[in-house]
Amino acid sequence: MRQLLEFAAAPAILLILAVPAAADTAALERHVDRLAAEELEGRLTGTGGERAAAEYLAAELEQLGAKPLPGQSGYLIPFEFTAGTSDDGSTLALAWDSGGHEWTGVESIQALSFSDNGSVSGGVVFAGYGLVVPESQDFGYDSYATLDVEDKIVVVLRYFPEDLDQESRSKLARYSGLRYKALQARERGARALVVVSGPRSPNAGEIIPMAFDTAVAGSGIVAASISGAVAERLFEQVPDKTLEQAQAALDDGNPHVTGFEIAGVELTLDVKVERETRTGFNVAGILAGNDAQTADKPYVIVGAHYDHLGRGDSGNSLAKQEEAGGVHHGADDNASGAAAVLAAGVRLAGTEHRRHVVLAFWSGEELGLLGSSAFVNGAKSEPTLDPGRVAGYLNMDMVGRMRDNRLTVQAIGSSSAWPILIERSNVPVGFDLQTIDDPYLPTDSTAFNSAGVPTLNLFTGSHEDYHRPSDTADKINYEDLDRVARFSALIARRLADLEEAPDFVKVAPRTDQGGGRDTLRAFTGTIPDYTTEVEGLRLSGVIEGGPAAEGGLLEGDVITEFAGQKIANIYDYTYALDVVKVGEPVKVVFLRGDERHEIEIVPRARD
């Protein structure tokens, strides 16, 4: 009841926060123009453009009167990260009684990004798909059930069995990620893991690309990908069974079909992964609270990431062919969020609040929540701020392209305090709010939620310029961006004045979210719209030249059925993508306006 009574109070200072200020719009334009400027070259973490953006934000914090965080000498807070990985000359050799062969070169053997460096030798065990489904899933599948791989080199197939029914495929897909397969081999005492894309799989026989991996250290096991030709040479030592026959025997999912030791063969694997380490910078400052007991109260943090994709070389770009290599300006993603934090800070600096309020700007979000995770969890040192000292975190990511007065407020399930606080803060601003409980989001609020901090994320929706060079400052809706900044300031001010910090509610992760990117085998070229409440999946766009565009799907279409599965939301769609077959047509049912349409698209292999 204490919180409700405090919310009911409407001090004059909150009314001041709610009053529009024309100067804020000019300041917002200045911030976005600077952060999205061509000379910052897309603010890729670890580059000169990121550093210039960080210094701009630090200067703005100083002008606001914010102070550096405890233990910090300034506003810039460095963190180290792995900027990329490359194979530095890995080799593989096979030896048997009558001979052997050695392979070099990335067309035959290449390290997996998360591999340890090292040279190992041992006997060889073929462990099928290398899949292990936890007993809690009530689905019996264990590729290692009859195998002893202690001190052996384990060879496994990429992905999961090809000929299963859809339900079984979806269950196995969630455990087919390469890191998870490496974990299972390591935990059973294997010396190394070797992965091959089987002849019956997508990307048959191809080396697995070295995906961007931000881990500074390896995974605890030596791991590499080999070509189909190398695997065929290995299987020449298997009596009466080719690699294709071995895969075919596994592809119906029969749990009694097992792997086997390849007797008389010794495999030597020498993996060399070169990791390039760079430094990124978070930026943060404190607006001091006024309560005599402020020092004992957990802080409120208002934050946004300020980094972006540079020229789109890290694999996340959706640039059209003619745009490739251009500066990805990132005006909405996420210069808009950073500008809104500064605008909220201006309003908060002019008020009294009982708790300290931290204004924070994260880098490395586009590379995997690197900066916010380092802030919360620490990297090579202690966390910048103990999560136990954080009362709540408010994040803004892509808040500059509002349509139809709609603002999505995500992660409200993370505290029972959020609904009433949001409702009261919205009264003077008047958004048409869409609230979502789910806190497991692809943005920095997830780092705080994982550390037990109540979080919120504000979002105005995706659009056709997302992750393209065309996300430019002239397309920002500055008047509504100013309203978002006022709304966030109102929430932060109310949160900062609570006598007790909000409770944290752990929301159970959804079991139907699908696997990670390395489990998804199919590419369709759809861009989901996360902000619209419809029965189905509304598209905010389609990627030019992708299967969806070639099939005739357009922005605004609502997919209601995909590959025979009803689609009620984004999770249903991800679940369906897990199990479609590359190269085989799938039926798509969608609504365009009130008209129902049915087409076929042909998913392509994802690298």
Secondary structure, 3 states (H helix, E strand, C coil): CHHHHHHHCCCHHHHHHHCCCHHHHHHHHHHHHHHCCHHHCCCCCCCHHHHHHHHHHHHHHHHHCCECCCCCCCCEEEEEEEEEEEECCCEEEEEECCEEEEEECCCCEEECCCCCCEEEEEEEEECCCCCECCHHHCCCCECCCCCCCCCCEEEEECCCCCCCCHHHHHHHHCCCCHHHHHHHHHHCCCCEEEEECCCCCCCCCCCCCCCCCCCCCCCCCEEEEECHHHHHHHHCCCCCCCHHHHHHHHCCCCCCCCCEEEEEEEEEEEECEEEEEEEEEEEEEEECCCCCCHHHCCEEEEEEECCCCCCCCCCCCCCCHHHCCCCCCCHHHHHHHHHHHHHHHHHHHCCCCCCCEEEEEECCCCCCCHHHHHHHHCCCCCCCCCHHHEEEEEEECCCCCCCCCEEEEECHHHCCCHHHHHHHHHCCCCCEEEEECCCCCCCCHHHHHHCCCCEEEEECCCCCCCCCCCCCHHHCCHHHHHHHHHHHHHHHHHHHCCCCCCCCCCCCCCCCCCCCCCCCCEECCEEECCCCCCCCEEEEEECCCCHHHHHCCCCCCEEEEECCEECCCHHHHHHHHHHCCCCCCEEEEEEECCEEEEEEECCEECC
